[in-house]
Amino acid sequence: MDHRQAAIRVSDDEFDRLLAEDGRIEPRDAMPQGYRDTLVRQIAQHAHSEIIGMQPEANWISRAPSLRRKAVLIAKVQDEAGHGLYLYAAAETLGVSREELLDKLHRGQQKYSSIFNYPTLTWADVGAIGWLVDGAAIVNQVPLCRCSYGPYARAMVRVCKEESFHQRQGFEILHTLTRGTPAQRDMAQDAVDRYWRPSLMMFGPPDDASQHSAQSAAWGIKRFSNDELRQRFVDMTVPQAQALGLTLPDQELRWNEERGHFDFSPVDFTELREVIAGRGPCNAQRLEHRVRAQEDGAWVRDGAAAYAAKQAARAPGAA
C-alpha cells in the first residue's frame, strides 16, 4: 500500500488531533494529500536552496585572503551540502525520490531561494552573505524546529546550529574589514548596501499576498507570518549593524517607541517577482552550473552504487 492509499484508509481525525495537541506527524501517519504536497514543495525548495547556495561562496574559496579564511569557507560550503542532504532525506520520507526532486529543479519546475541569484563581487560579499543571508535564514528556520512534520523539524535542529556559526563567520569578516583600511571599510559597506534589500525579500511576499502562508500556519508547518519574521530580522540586525559601524541602506529605518520595533521602508517586491521568475542577475548561471555538476558527478554516484551493491551481495544471508 503506498502513502496515498494509506492517507485515504485512515481517518483525518487522528491527524487533526495531533495538530490540536501540537504533536508531530511522522512518515507513517495519515495526512491530507495537500499537507504532504505542501511539505514536499517546501522541503524541496529548502534543499535546493542549500545546494545552489554553495555556489556564490564557493566562488571565493580560491581567493580567500588567508589560509584560515579559506579553511573556514570550505567548511561552511561543506555544511551547506550537508544541509541539502538532511533535507532531501526528509523529503524522501514523504514518498518522493531525490532524483525526482533534482530533475524538477533542473527543469525549472521547482524553485530555490531568490537570494542566491545575486553575484558575489568582492570578498566582503562573503561576509554579507554570512551575516545577513544566514542571519535571515536563522530567523526563518528556527521556528521550523517546531514544525508539525517530525523529520523536517529534526533536520532543522542541526541545520540551525550550523547556520548560527555561519552567521558569526560573516559578522567576523565584516568586523575585520570595518576596522581595516578605508578601502576595506568601503568594500564592506558596499556589500551590505547590495545585500540588505534581497535579504529582506528572503521572507517572501507580504502576508496579504502570500499564497501558502495561511494554510501552512493552520497545519503547523509555519509558526510565524512572513511579515512577523521580516520585522524580527530587522529588529535583530540593526543593533548588529551599529556594532559593526555600518549603515543599513534605508532612510526610513528608525526605532518606533510605540510599536517597540524598528520602522523600515516598504520592500519593493517587483524585484523579488522578477528573480523568482528566472530573470535575476545569476539565475541562468546558477542553474547551468548545477546541471553540469550533476552530469560531471555521475561517475561518482555510479561507483558508490556499484560498491554498495557489492557489499550487499557479500553480506551474510545474501543470495
C-alpha positions in Angstrom: 0.0 0.0 0.0 1.5 3.4 -1.0 1.3 6.6 1.0 -1.7 7.8 -1.0 -3.8 4.7 -0.2 -2.7 4.9 3.5 -3.9 8.5 3.7 -7.3 7.5 2.3 -7.6 4.4 4.5 -7.1 6.3 7.8 -9.4 8.9 9.1 -8.3 12.5 9.3 -9.4 12.6 12.9 -6.0 11.4 14.2 -4.2 14.0 12.1 -6.4 16.8 13.4 -5.9 15.6 17.0 -2.1 15.6 16.7 -2.2 19.1 15.3 -4.5 20.3 18.0 -2.2 18.9 20.6 0.9 20.4 18.9 2.1 16.9 18.3 4.4 15.6 15.5 3.2 14.0 12.3 5.5 11.1 11.3 6.0 9.5 7.9 3.7 6.6 8.5 0.9 8.7 10.0 -2.1 9.5 7.8 -2.0 13.0 6.4 -4.1 15.0 3.9 -2.6 15.0 0.4 -2.4 18.8 0.5 -0.3 18.6 3.6 2.1 16.1 2.0 2.3 18.2 -1.2 3.0 21.4 0.7 5.8 19.7 2.7 7.3 18.3 -0.5 7.3 21.7 -2.1 8.7 23.5 0.9 11.4 20.9 1.9 12.5 20.5 -1.8 12.8 24.3 -2.2 14.8 24.4 1.0 17.1 21.6 0.0 17.6 23.1 -3.5 18.5 26.4 -1.8 21.2 24.7 0.3 23.0 23.2 -2.7 22.5 26.1 -5.0 23.7 28.3 -2.1 27.1 26.7 -2.2 27.9 28.4 -5.5 28.2 32.1 -4.5 30.6 31.5 -1.7 32.5 28.6 -3.3 33.4 31.1 -6.0 35.7 32.7 -3.3 37.4 29.7 -1.9 40.4 30.0 -4.2 40.6 33.8 -3.5 40.1 33.8 0.3 42.6 36.3 1.9 44.3 33.8 4.2 44.6 30.1 4.8 42.4 30.4 7.9 39.7 32.2 5.9 40.0 29.5 3.2 39.6 26.6 5.6 36.6 28.2 7.3 34.9 28.9 4.0 35.5 25.3 2.8 33.9 24.0 6.0 30.9 26.3 5.5 30.3 25.3 1.9 30.6 21.6 3.0 28.0 22.4 5.8 25.6 23.7 3.1 26.0 20.4 1.2 25.2 18.5 4.3 22.1 20.6 4.9 20.9 19.7 1.5 21.5 16.0 2.3 19.4 16.2 5.5 16.6 17.9 3.7 16.5 15.6 0.7 16.4 12.7 3.1 13.5 14.4 5.0 11.6 14.9 1.7 12.2 11.2 0.8 10.1 10.2 3.8 7.2 11.7 2.0 7.4 9.3 -0.9 9.4 11.3 -3.4 12.9 10.4 -4.6 15.9 12.7 -4.5 16.4 12.1 -8.3 12.9 13.3 -9.0 13.3 16.5 -7.0 16.6 17.3 -8.6 15.2 16.6 -12.0 12.4 19.1 -11.3 15.0 21.7 -10.1 17.0 21.3 -13.3 13.8 21.6 -15.4 12.9 24.8 -13.6 9.7 23.2 -12.1 10.8 23.8 -8.5 12.4 26.9 -7.0 15.2 27.8 -4.7 15.8 30.9 -2.6 15.9 34.1 -4.7 18.9 35.4 -2.7 21.4 33.0 -4.4 20.7 34.6 -7.8 22.8 37.6 -6.8 26.6 37.8 -7.6 29.4 37.8 -5.1 31.6 40.6 -6.5 34.1 41.1 -3.6 35.4 39.2 -0.5 33.1 41.4 1.6 30.1 39.8 -0.1 31.1 36.5 1.6 30.8 38.4 4.9 27.5 40.0 3.9 26.1 36.6 3.0 27.1 35.1 6.3 25.9 38.0 8.4 22.7 39.0 6.5 21.7 35.9 4.5 22.4 33.3 7.1 21.1 35.6 9.7 17.8 35.8 7.8 17.8 32.1 7.3 18.2 31.6 11.1 15.2 33.8 11.8 13.2 31.9 9.1 14.3 28.4 10.2 14.4 28.3 14.0 10.6 28.2 14.1 10.8 25.2 11.7 12.4 23.2 14.6 8.8 23.1 15.9 7.3 22.2 12.6 4.5 19.7 12.8 6.3 17.2 10.5 8.8 15.3 12.6 11.6 14.5 10.0 11.7 18.2 8.8 11.7 19.5 12.4 14.5 17.2 13.5 16.6 18.1 10.4 16.2 21.8 11.2 17.7 21.4 14.7 21.2 20.6 13.3 20.8 23.0 10.4 20.1 25.9 12.7 23.0 25.2 15.0 25.4 25.2 12.0 23.8 28.3 10.5 24.5 30.2 13.7 28.2 29.5 13.1 27.8 30.8 9.6 26.2 34.0 10.7 29.0 34.6 13.2 31.6 33.9 10.5 30.1 36.6 8.3 29.9 39.0 11.1 33.6 38.4 11.9 34.6 39.0 8.3 32.8 42.4 8.2 34.0 43.3 11.7 37.6 42.8 10.4 37.0 44.8 7.3 35.4 47.7 9.0 38.4 48.0 11.2 40.8 47.8 8.3 41.8 50.4 5.7 39.3 52.9 4.3 39.1 50.8 1.1 38.2 47.7 3.1 35.6 49.6 5.1 34.1 50.9 1.8 34.0 47.3 0.4 32.1 46.1 3.5 29.6 49.0 3.2 29.1 48.3 -0.5 28.4 44.6 0.1 25.8 45.5 2.8 24.2 48.1 0.6 23.7 45.4 -2.1 22.6 42.5 0.1 20.2 44.3 2.5 17.1 44.5 0.3 17.5 41.0 -1.2 17.9 39.7 2.4 14.5 41.3 3.4 13.0 39.6 0.3 14.0 36.2 1.7 11.0 36.2 3.9 8.7 36.1 0.9 5.8 38.3 -0.2 3.9 40.4 2.3 1.3 38.5 4.3 -1.7 39.8 2.3 -0.1 38.5 -0.9 1.3 35.2 0.4 -0.4 32.3 -1.4 0.5 29.5 1.1 1.1 31.1 4.5 -2.4 30.7 6.0 -2.8 27.0 5.2 0.8 26.3 6.3 0.1 28.0 9.6 -3.1 26.0 10.1 -1.1 22.8 9.5 1.6 23.8 12.0 4.3 23.9 9.3 4.7 27.7 9.6 4.7 29.3 13.0 5.0 33.0 12.1 3.9 35.0 9.2 6.4 36.5 6.6 5.9 40.0 7.9 6.4 38.9 11.5 9.7 37.2 10.6 10.9 40.1 8.5 10.3 42.5 11.4 12.1 40.2 13.8 15.1 40.1 11.4 15.2 43.9 11.1 15.0 44.3 14.9 17.8 41.8 15.4 20.1 43.2 12.7 20.0 47.0 13.3 21.9 46.8 16.6 24.5 44.4 15.0 25.0 46.9 12.2 25.6 49.6 14.7 28.2 47.4 16.4 29.9 46.9 13.1 29.8 50.6 12.4 28.0 50.0 9.1 24.9 51.8 7.8 21.8 49.9 6.6 20.6 51.5 3.3 17.2 52.7 4.4 16.5 56.3 5.1 13.2 55.4 7.0 14.9 53.0 9.4 14.3 54.2 12.9 13.1 52.9 16.3 9.4 53.2 16.9 8.8 53.6 20.6 5.1 53.0 20.4 5.4 49.8 18.4 8.5 48.6 20.1 10.1 47.8 16.8 12.2 49.4 14.1 10.3 51.0 11.3 11.7 50.4 7.8 10.6 51.4 4.3 8.3 49.1 2.3 10.1 46.4 0.3 9.7 46.6 -3.5 8.6 43.1 -4.3 8.7 43.7 -8.0 12.4 42.7 -8.0 11.5 39.6 -6.0 8.9 38.5 -8.5 11.4 39.1 -11.4 14.1 37.0 -9.7 11.6 34.2 -8.8 10.5 34.2 -12.5 14.1 33.4 -13.5 15.1 36.9 -14.5 17.6 37.6 -11.7 21.2 38.6 -12.2 22.5 35.0 -11.9 19.5 32.6 -12.4 20.8 31.1 -15.7 24.3 30.8 -14.4 23.3 29.1 -11.1 21.1 26.5 -12.8 23.6 25.8 -15.6 26.4 25.2 -13.1 24.1 22.9 -11.0 23.1 20.8 -14.1 26.8 20.5 -15.1 27.8 19.4 -11.6 25.1 16.7 -11.7 26.3 15.4 -15.0 30.0 15.5 -14.1 29.3 13.7 -10.9 27.5 10.8 -12.5 30.6 8.5 -12.3 30.9 9.1 -8.6 27.2 8.1 -7.9 27.6 5.1 -10.2 30.8 4.0 -8.4 29.1 4.4 -5.0 26.0 2.4 -6.1 28.2 -0.4 -7.5 30.2 -0.5 -4.3 27.0 -0.7 -2.2 25.6 -3.5 -4.4 28.9 -5.4 -4.0 28.8 -5.0 -0.2 25.2 -6.1 -0.1 25.9 -9.2 -2.1 28.7 -10.2 0.3 26.6 -9.7 3.4 25.7 -12.8 5.4 22.4 -14.3 4.1 22.7 -12.7 0.7 21.6 -15.0 -2.1 
